[in-house]
């Protein structure tokens, strides 16, 4: 998808055709050269016809100067408008809004920059969603493991309690047997002594 020539894109989301979009190549430099070339050609032709009329030549010169200033304002707007829009989009992105996209104003370098920027944002948003999904999966796994560890710890405590009770019971049985054996030993010893005496 990235290998596709972005200048051949038939639809321009977020922007329509501009004043010079129907003229030849879509590059800003070409548009600037066409505008200034047209102004200069017009001035040369007008000055050739009005060479013998100084007052008319002055009026035409002022008119071409005003047209030149308007062309500079127009071209600077063509250049700065997409950059300002891209800057605003970047500021919104810095605020955490990953849904923002740059408006594509044309098929020139600024439009290519905006489309590339939007493609980068699409990749960034996809990676961010993938990370969120992995994070959720890890959190769920951690909760499962924590529950299992709690269950294992409770089972261990239960087993240790049962072992303590069994040990106490065994110790009591051993003590009883020891006492019984001691009594039986004393009785036996007493009988042996009696038998010897008799």
C-alpha positions as CSV (number, residue, x, y, z in Angstrom):
1,X,0.0,0.0,0.0
2,X,2.9,2.4,0.8
3,X,4.4,1.7,-2.7
4,X,1.3,3.2,-4.4
5,X,2.0,6.6,-6.0
6,X,0.2,9.0,-3.8
7,X,0.0,11.6,-6.5
8,X,-2.3,9.3,-8.5
9,X,-4.9,9.1,-5.8
10,X,-8.3,9.7,-7.4
11,X,-10.1,10.9,-4.2
12,X,-8.8,13.5,-1.8
13,X,-10.4,13.1,1.6
14,X,-10.8,16.4,3.5
15,X,-10.0,18.6,0.6
16,X,-11.3,19.6,-2.8
17,X,-9.7,20.8,-6.0
18,X,-7.9,24.2,-5.8
19,X,-7.6,27.0,-8.3
20,X,-4.6,25.5,-10.2
21,X,-5.3,21.8,-9.6
22,X,-6.3,21.3,-13.2
23,X,-3.1,22.7,-14.6
24,X,-0.3,20.2,-15.5
25,X,1.8,18.6,-12.7
26,X,0.6,19.0,-9.2
27,X,3.8,20.3,-7.6
28,X,4.0,23.7,-5.7
29,X,7.1,24.8,-7.6
30,X,5.3,24.3,-10.9
31,X,2.3,26.2,-9.8
32,X,4.5,29.1,-8.6
33,X,6.4,29.2,-11.9
34,X,3.2,29.1,-13.9
35,X,1.7,32.0,-11.9
36,X,4.8,34.2,-12.0
37,X,5.5,33.3,-15.6
38,X,1.9,34.3,-16.6
39,X,2.4,37.6,-14.7
40,X,5.7,38.3,-16.3
41,X,4.4,37.4,-19.8
42,X,1.4,39.6,-19.3
43,X,3.5,42.5,-18.2
44,X,5.9,42.2,-21.1
45,X,3.1,42.1,-23.6
46,X,1.3,45.0,-22.0
47,X,4.5,47.1,-21.8
48,X,5.2,46.4,-25.5
49,X,1.8,47.7,-26.5
50,X,1.8,50.6,-24.1
51,X,5.4,51.6,-24.5
52,X,4.4,54.9,-26.1
53,X,1.8,55.8,-23.4
54,X,3.6,56.4,-20.1
55,X,0.5,57.0,-18.1
56,X,-1.2,53.8,-19.2
57,X,2.1,51.9,-18.7
58,X,2.2,53.2,-15.1
59,X,-1.4,52.1,-14.5
60,X,-0.7,48.7,-16.0
61,X,2.6,48.4,-13.9
62,X,0.7,49.2,-10.7
63,X,-2.0,46.7,-11.7
64,X,0.6,43.9,-12.3
65,X,2.3,44.9,-9.0
66,X,-1.0,44.4,-7.2
67,X,-1.6,41.1,-9.0
68,X,2.0,40.0,-8.0
69,X,1.3,40.8,-4.4
70,X,-2.0,38.9,-4.5
71,X,-0.3,36.0,-6.2
72,X,2.3,36.0,-3.4
73,X,-0.4,36.0,-0.8
74,X,-2.3,33.3,-2.6
75,X,0.8,31.1,-3.0
76,X,1.9,31.7,0.6
77,X,-1.6,30.6,1.7
78,X,-1.3,27.5,-0.5
79,X,2.0,26.6,1.2
80,X,1.2,27.6,4.8
81,X,-2.4,26.5,5.1
82,X,-1.6,22.7,4.9
83,X,1.4,23.3,7.3
84,X,-0.7,25.1,9.8
85,X,-3.4,22.4,9.6
86,X,-0.7,19.7,10.1
87,X,0.7,21.6,13.1
88,X,-2.8,21.8,14.7
89,X,-3.3,18.1,14.1
90,X,0.1,17.4,15.7
91,X,-0.8,19.5,18.7
92,X,-4.1,17.6,19.2
93,X,-2.1,14.4,18.9
94,X,0.3,15.6,21.5
95,X,-2.8,16.0,23.7
96,X,-3.6,12.3,23.4
97,X,-6.3,12.4,20.7
98,X,-5.1,9.6,18.3
99,X,-8.3,10.0,16.2
100,X,-7.1,13.2,14.6
101,X,-6.1,13.2,11.0
102,X,-4.5,15.9,8.8
103,X,-6.7,17.4,6.1
104,X,-5.4,16.7,2.6
105,X,-5.6,20.0,0.6
106,X,-4.2,18.8,-2.8
107,X,-2.0,16.4,-4.6
108,X,1.2,18.5,-4.2
109,X,4.0,18.1,-1.8
110,X,1.9,19.4,1.1
111,X,-0.8,16.9,0.3
112,X,1.7,14.1,0.1
113,X,3.1,15.1,3.5
114,X,-0.5,15.1,4.9
115,X,-1.2,11.7,3.5
116,X,2.1,10.3,4.8
117,X,1.4,11.9,8.2
118,X,-2.1,10.2,8.2
119,X,-0.5,6.9,7.2
120,X,1.9,7.2,10.1
121,X,-0.9,8.0,12.5
122,X,-2.9,5.0,11.2
123,X,0.1,2.8,12.0
124,X,0.6,4.4,15.3
125,X,-3.0,4.0,16.3
126,X,-2.9,0.3,15.2
127,X,0.2,-0.3,17.3
128,X,-1.3,1.5,20.3
129,X,-4.5,-0.6,20.0
130,X,-2.3,-3.8,19.8
131,X,-0.4,-2.7,22.9
132,X,-3.6,-2.0,24.7
133,X,-4.9,-5.4,23.8
134,X,-1.6,-7.1,25.0
135,X,-1.8,-5.0,28.2
136,X,-5.3,-6.2,28.8
137,X,-4.3,-9.8,28.2
138,X,-1.4,-9.5,30.5
139,X,-3.5,-7.9,33.2
140,X,-6.1,-10.8,32.9
141,X,-3.3,-13.3,33.1
142,X,-1.9,-11.6,36.1
143,X,-5.3,-11.7,37.8
144,X,-5.7,-15.4,37.0
145,X,-2.2,-16.1,38.4
146,X,-2.9,-14.0,41.5
147,X,-6.1,-16.0,42.1
148,X,-4.3,-19.3,41.6
149,X,-1.5,-18.2,43.9
150,X,-4.1,-17.2,46.5
151,X,-5.8,-20.5,46.1
152,X,-2.5,-22.3,46.4
153,X,-1.5,-20.3,49.5
154,X,-4.9,-21.1,51.1
155,X,-4.4,-24.8,50.3
156,X,-0.9,-24.7,51.7
157,X,-2.2,-23.1,55.0
158,X,-4.9,-25.8,55.2
159,X,-2.4,-28.6,54.7
160,X,0.0,-27.1,57.3
161,X,-2.9,-26.8,59.8
162,X,-3.9,-30.4,59.2
163,X,-0.3,-31.5,59.6
164,X,0.1,-29.6,62.9
165,X,-3.1,-31.2,64.2
166,X,-1.9,-34.6,63.0
167,X,1.4,-34.0,64.7
168,X,-0.3,-33.0,68.0
169,X,-2.5,-36.0,67.8
170,X,0.5,-38.3,67.1
171,X,2.5,-36.7,70.0
172,X,-0.5,-37.3,72.3
173,X,-0.8,-40.9,71.2
174,X,3.0,-41.3,71.7
175,X,2.7,-39.8,75.1
176,X,-0.2,-42.1,76.0
177,X,1.6,-45.1,74.7
178,X,4.8,-44.1,76.6
179,X,2.8,-43.7,79.8
180,X,1.1,-47.1,79.2
181,X,4.4,-48.7,78.5
182,X,6.0,-47.1,81.5
183,X,3.1,-48.4,83.7
184,X,3.3,-51.8,82.1
185,X,7.1,-51.8,82.7
186,X,6.6,-50.7,86.3
187,X,4.0,-53.5,86.8
188,X,6.3,-56.0,85.1
189,X,9.2,-54.9,87.2
190,X,7.1,-55.2,90.3
191,X,6.0,-58.7,89.4
192,X,9.6,-59.7,88.7
193,X,10.7,-58.4,92.1
194,X,7.8,-60.3,93.8
195,X,8.7,-63.4,91.9
196,X,12.3,-63.2,93.0
197,X,11.3,-62.7,96.6
198,X,9.1,-65.6,96.6
